[in-house]
C-alpha cells in the first residue's frame, strides 16, 4: 500500500510537470519579436538619407517601397519623420530584409578587404 501511494504521488507530480511544460510551449505569444533591432536600422537609414554618398546608395530603393515616409536626400530628418520611419521599419520586415541584403553586398563591395583584389 505504501508503495502504491508513493507511485501515485510520483506519477501525479511527473504528469503535472509534463502538462505544465507542454502548456507553456503551446501558448501563443502576445509579443512578436523582429529579427532585427529597429532603432539600429532607423539610424542606418537615417544616415543614408541625411548624408548620401556613393557607398550608401543601396538604401535609396526604399523610397519606392509602399508606405515609406517621404524623405529628402541630403536633408535632416525631423522627429516626426524619424517616428514615421520607425513605424515603417517595424511593419515592413520583407523590405528590411532586402535592405539588409543590399547593405551586406554593399559592405562586401566597398569595405571587405578579404574580397578586394
C-alpha positions in Angstrom: 0.0 0.0 0.0 2.8 2.4 0.9 4.5 1.6 -2.5 1.2 2.3 -4.3 0.8 5.7 -2.6 4.4 6.6 -3.4 4.0 5.5 -7.0 0.8 7.6 -7.3 2.4 10.7 -5.9 5.4 10.4 -8.2 3.0 9.8 -11.2 0.9 12.8 -10.3 4.0 15.0 -9.9 5.5 13.9 -13.2 2.2 14.2 -15.0 1.7 17.7 -13.6 5.2 18.8 -14.6 4.8 17.4 -18.1 1.5 19.2 -18.5 2.8 22.5 -17.3 5.9 22.3 -19.6 3.8 21.3 -22.6 1.3 24.0 -21.9 4.0 26.7 -21.8 5.3 25.7 -25.2 1.8 25.7 -26.8 0.6 29.0 -25.6 0.9 31.7 -28.3 2.9 34.8 -27.5 1.3 38.2 -27.4 4.5 39.9 -28.3 6.2 39.1 -31.6 9.9 39.9 -31.9 11.6 41.1 -35.1 14.8 39.5 -36.3 16.5 42.9 -36.2 16.9 45.9 -33.9 14.5 48.6 -35.1 16.5 51.6 -33.7 19.7 50.4 -35.3 18.0 50.2 -38.7 16.3 53.5 -38.4 19.7 55.1 -37.6 21.3 53.4 -40.6 18.5 54.5 -43.0 18.6 58.0 -41.5 22.3 58.2 -42.1 21.9 57.1 -45.7 19.3 59.7 -46.4 20.8 62.6 -44.4 24.4 62.1 -45.8 24.0 60.5 -49.2 27.3 59.2 -50.7 28.1 56.6 -53.3 28.7 53.9 -50.6 25.2 54.2 -49.2 23.2 54.5 -52.4 22.0 50.9 -51.7 19.4 52.3 -49.3 17.7 54.7 -51.8 15.5 51.9 -53.2 13.4 52.2 -50.0 11.8 55.4 -51.4 9.9 53.2 -53.8 8.6 50.8 -51.1 4.9 51.1 -50.2 4.2 53.3 -47.3 7.8 54.5 -46.9 7.9 58.0 -45.5 8.8 60.8 -47.9 12.4 61.5 -47.1 14.5 64.0 -48.9 18.1 63.1 -49.7 20.6 65.3 -48.0 18.1 66.8 -45.6 18.0 66.3 -41.8 15.1 64.1 -40.7 12.6 65.7 -38.2 11.5 63.9 -35.1 8.2 63.3 -36.9 9.9 61.7 -39.9 12.0 59.5 -37.6 8.9 58.4 -35.8 7.2 57.5 -39.1 10.3 55.7 -40.2 10.4 53.7 -37.0 6.8 52.6 -37.5 7.5 51.7 -41.1 10.6 49.6 -40.2 8.6 47.7 -37.6 5.8 46.9 -40.1 7.8 46.0 -43.2 10.2 43.1 -42.4 10.3 42.0 -46.1 11.6 45.3 -47.3 14.0 45.4 -44.4 15.3 42.0 -45.4 16.0 43.4 -48.9 17.7 46.4 -47.3 19.9 44.2 -45.1 20.9 42.0 -48.1 21.8 45.1 -50.1 23.7 46.5 -47.1 25.8 43.3 -46.8 26.6 43.3 -50.6 27.5 47.0 -50.4 29.8 46.3 -47.4 31.5 43.5 -49.3 31.9 45.7 -52.4 33.4 48.7 -50.6 34.8 47.7 -47.3 35.5 43.9 -47.0 39.3 43.6 -47.5 39.0 39.8 -48.0 37.1 40.3 -51.2 39.3 43.1 -52.6 41.6 42.2 -55.4 
